[in-house]
Amino acid sequence: MDTIETEQYREELVKAIQKHGIEPGVLEFVDEIPNDPRRASRVYKIEKRILIKKSIPREDKGANIEFLFAKFPDEVAKLEDDFKFVKQLVLYEMFHIVYRYQTDYECAKWAFYHLNK
């Protein structure tokens, strides 16, 4: 398959964010991320909105993993699994809402920590 169809994971993703007090309506599946079509996900902290693309091309997944590898070389192997990749994206964005003033690094670290929970 050339793309990852994220909506198939909706139920599991909603459960993951609800564990942290985030309402299901915060997660939106979209055709494209506004102003950044190559991006797979985005958060609007103040509005409490998490956008994730309905279809993520494999090359975008690879670029995301490559970016994370620089900071989390021991963790990225987990992202070979498409569901874990999508869950990590959503958790990362969610932690930007929960811990609004934390760095990208800290939010990614928490997302990896909670990935298997």
Stockholm file with secondary structure:
# STOCKHOLM 1.0

chainA/1-117         MDTIETEQYREELVKAIQKHGIEPGVLEFVDEIPNDPRRASRVYKIEKRILIKKSIPREDKGANIEFLFAKFPDEVAKLEDDFKFVKQLVLYEMFHIVYRYQTDYECAKWAFYHLNK
#=GR chainA/1-117 SS CCEEEGGGGHHHHHHHHHTTTCCGGGEEEESSCTTCTTCSEEEETTTTEEEEESEEEHHHHHHHHHHHHTTCTTTGGGGGSHHHHHHHHHHHHHHHHHTTTSCHHHHHHHHHHHTTC
#=GC SS_cons         CCEEEGGGGHHHHHHHHHTTTCCGGGEEEESSCTTCTTCSEEEETTTTEEEEESEEEHHHHHHHHHHHHTTCTTTGGGGGSHHHHHHHHHHHHHHHHHTTTSCHHHHHHHHHHHTTC
//
